[in-house]
Amino acid sequence: MKTPALLILLLITLNVSAQDPKPAAAPKAETPKPAPVPAPKAEPAKPAEAKKDEPKPAPAPATPPKPDPAKTAETKKEEPKPAPAPAPAPAPKPEPAKTAGAKKEEPKKAEPPPPPKPVPVFKDKALEDAVRRQVFAKRESKDPLTAEDVANVAIIEGKNMGITDLSGLEKCAALASLTLPGNKITSLAPLKGLARLQFLDLAGNQISDISPLSECKALQYVELTGNKVVNVAPLGGIQSLTSLYLAGNQIEDATPLFKLPKVWTLYLEGNKVSNLEGIGSMKWLSMLSLKGNKVAGLTPLEPLTDLQFLFLENNQITDIAPLHRMWKKDSDGAREWAPYCQIHLGGNPLGEEAKKHAEELKTAGARLTF
């Protein structure tokens, strides 16, 4: 039974081979299919290509590009060199030096006499306001005035400002003119030693002691009307004085003033003066007011031939014979005084003889009232 089966198979194969001999070889080729020979062939081809690639790296003197990294390293080394170059550049070093210098300068600025918080020169704010007008750098400022600010101030004016304290004026070394009438000043101590002070107007204050003025040797004009001055001796040694206004005080002894040869205006009205001895030495005197005092005798006035205005109202004068003699002497001679002098005698207890002399003077052209 097996034999016929084999024969059948043989016949079938023969028929198939007879019809297409190629497929007979094909089955042989198919057998290698399980062994993926072509695939391994392709794989060796790839290693061959890899080998071809390997020779390419063989000219890998391209590896000398490794020296390129060296060059890059060198360049890197060179790069840091320029980098340090700016770093060591002395430019930054001088900068700290400059800042150091600036720091040295800053303390110098902080060292000057007026400290960061300047000490005010004036205790009296009203006086400071008056002085501030003359300090142009701080005229519109509220900063306190310092000694440096006022060192060169020459003129100060402040009328009716309520000033009570002159402290601080001692720092005004250049002060030449001080006008502070109508205030409440009592002490002149800060004026002591103001060697350049020439003009002083302190009328209408509350001053009684004027002794600090004795050292103000440059004084020419003094206005102290309406104060409480008793002793005028401190003014007796100031030879530069030319004008004295001392009306409305409490002066009893004016004789120290009669030693001032350059005075041409002397107002003493409203005091308690009675003694005129020595006044004849005031040769330049052209205006004399003794109104409202206690004057009785006029004989000391005879040498005063430059008088142009003589106010003697409201005293205790009974005899004007000295004035009659003065006028007659000049009228009969040089006529330098008689035609120009105005004499006011109202309010005195003139005797009959004095009234006759007064009438004669008026008739002769004298300008006299009584």
Residue pairs with C-beta under 8 A, 6 or more apart in sequence:
16 23
16 24
17 23
17 24
57 63
110 116
113 147
113 148
114 146
114 147
114 148
118 143
118 144
118 146
119 144
119 146
120 128
120 144
120 145
120 146
120 168
121 128
121 144
121 145
121 146
121 147
121 149
121 150
121 168
121 171
122 128
122 131
122 144
122 145
122 165
122 167
122 168
123 165
123 167
123 168
124 163
124 164
124 165
124 166
124 167
124 168
126 158
126 161
126 162
126 163
126 164
126 183
127 158
127 161
127 163
127 165
127 166
127 168
127 169
127 180
128 144
128 145
128 168
129 158
129 161
130 156
130 157
130 158
130 161
130 163
130 180
131 145
131 150
131 153
131 156
131 168
131 172
132 138
132 139
132 141
132 145
133 139
133 157
134 153
134 154
134 155
134 156
135 145
135 149
135 150
135 153
137 149
138 145
138 149
145 168
147 171
150 168
150 171
150 172
151 171
151 172
151 173
151 174
152 174
153 172
153 174
153 175
154 174
154 175
154 176
154 177
154 196
155 175
155 176
155 177
155 179
156 169
156 172
156 175
156 177
156 178
156 179
156 180
157 177
157 179
157 180
158 179
158 180
158 183
159 179
159 180
159 181
159 182
159 183
160 181
160 182
160 183
161 180
161 183
162 183
162 184
163 180
163 183
163 184
163 185
164 183
164 184
164 185
164 186
165 185
165 187
166 180
166 185
166 187
166 188
166 189
166 190
166 191
167 190
168 190
169 175
169 178
169 190
169 191
169 194
170 190
170 191
170 192
170 193
170 194
172 194
173 194
173 195
173 196
174 196
175 194
175 196
175 197
176 196
176 197
176 198
176 199
176 218
177 197
177 198
177 199
177 200
178 191
178 197
178 199
178 200
178 201
178 202
179 199
179 201
180 201
180 202
180 205
181 201
181 202
181 203
181 204
181 205
181 223
182 203
182 204
182 205
183 202
183 204
183 205
184 205
184 206
185 202
185 205
185 206
185 207
186 205
186 206
186 207
186 208
187 207
187 209
188 202
188 207
188 209
188 210
188 211
188 212
188 213
189 212
190 212
191 197
191 200
191 212
191 213
191 216
192 212
192 215
192 216
193 215
193 216
194 216
195 215
195 216
195 217
195 218
196 218
197 216
197 218
197 219
198 218
198 219
198 220
198 221
198 240
199 220
199 221
200 213
200 216
200 219
200 221
200 222
200 223
200 224
201 221
201 223
202 223
202 224
202 227
203 223
203 224
203 225
203 226
203 227
203 245
204 225
204 226
204 227
205 226
205 227
206 227
206 228
207 224
207 227
207 228
207 229
208 227
208 228
208 229
208 230
209 231
210 224
210 229
210 231
210 232
210 234
210 235
211 231
211 234
212 234
213 219
213 222
213 234
213 235
213 238
214 234
214 235
214 237
214 238
216 238
217 238
217 239
217 240
218 240
219 235
219 238
219 240
219 241
220 240
220 241
220 242
220 243
221 241
221 242
221 243
222 235
222 241
222 243
222 244
222 245
222 246
223 245
224 245
224 246
224 249
225 245
225 246
225 247
225 248
225 249
225 267
226 247
226 248
226 249
227 248
227 249
228 249
228 250
229 246
229 249
229 250
229 251
230 249
230 250
230 251
230 252
231 253
232 246
232 251
232 253
232 254
232 256
232 257
233 256
235 241
235 244
235 256
235 257
235 260
236 256
236 257
236 259
236 260
238 260
239 260
239 261
239 262
240 262
241 260
241 262
241 263
242 262
242 263
242 264
242 265
243 263
243 264
243 265
244 257
244 260
244 263
244 265
244 266
244 267
245 265
245 267
246 254
246 266
246 267
246 268
246 271
247 267
247 268
247 269
247 270
247 271
247 289
248 269
248 270
248 271
249 270
249 271
250 271
250 272
251 268
251 271
251 272
251 273
252 271
252 272
252 273
252 274
253 273
253 275
254 268
254 271
254 273
254 275
254 276
255 275
255 277
255 278
257 263
257 266
258 276
258 277
258 278
258 279
258 281
258 282
259 278
259 281
260 282
261 281
261 282
261 283
261 284
262 284
263 282
263 284
263 285
264 284
264 285
264 286
264 287
264 306
265 285
265 286
265 287
266 282
266 285
266 287
266 288
266 289
267 287
267 289
268 289
268 290
268 293
269 289
269 290
269 291
269 292
269 293
269 311
270 291
270 292
270 293
271 292
271 293
272 293
272 294
273 290
273 293
273 294
273 295
274 293
274 294
274 295
274 296
274 316
276 290
276 295
276 297
276 298
276 300
276 301
277 300
278 300
279 285
279 288
279 300
279 301
279 304
280 300
280 301
280 302
280 303
280 304
281 303
282 304
283 303
283 304
283 306
284 306
285 304
285 306
285 307
286 306
286 307
286 308
286 309
287 307
287 308
287 309
288 301
288 304
288 307
288 309
288 310
288 311
289 309
289 311
290 311
290 312
290 315
291 311
291 312
291 313
291 314
291 315
291 344
292 313
292 314
292 315
293 314
293 315
294 315
294 316
295 312
295 315
295 316
295 317
296 315
296 316
296 317
296 318
297 319
297 322
298 312
298 317
298 319
298 320
298 322
298 323
299 322
301 307
301 310
301 322
301 323
301 326
302 322
302 325
302 326
304 326
305 326
305 330
305 336
305 337
306 337
307 337
307 341
308 337
308 340
308 341
308 342
309 341
309 342
310 341
310 342
310 343
310 344
311 344
312 343
312 344
312 345
312 348
313 344
313 345
313 346
313 347
313 348
314 346
314 347
314 348
315 347
315 348
316 348
316 349
317 345
317 348
317 349
317 350
317 354
318 348
318 349
318 350
318 351
318 354
319 351
319 353
319 354
320 345
320 350
320 354
320 357
320 358
321 353
321 354
321 357
323 343
323 357
323 361
324 357
324 360
324 361
326 337
326 338
327 337
327 338
327 341
327 361
327 364
327 366
328 338
330 336
330 337
330 338
331 338
331 339
331 364
331 365
338 365
338 366
339 365
341 366
341 367
342 367
342 368
343 361
343 366
343 367
343 368
343 369
344 368
344 369
345 358
345 368
345 369
345 370
346 369
346 370
348 370
350 358
350 370
355 370
358 368
358 370
361 368
362 368
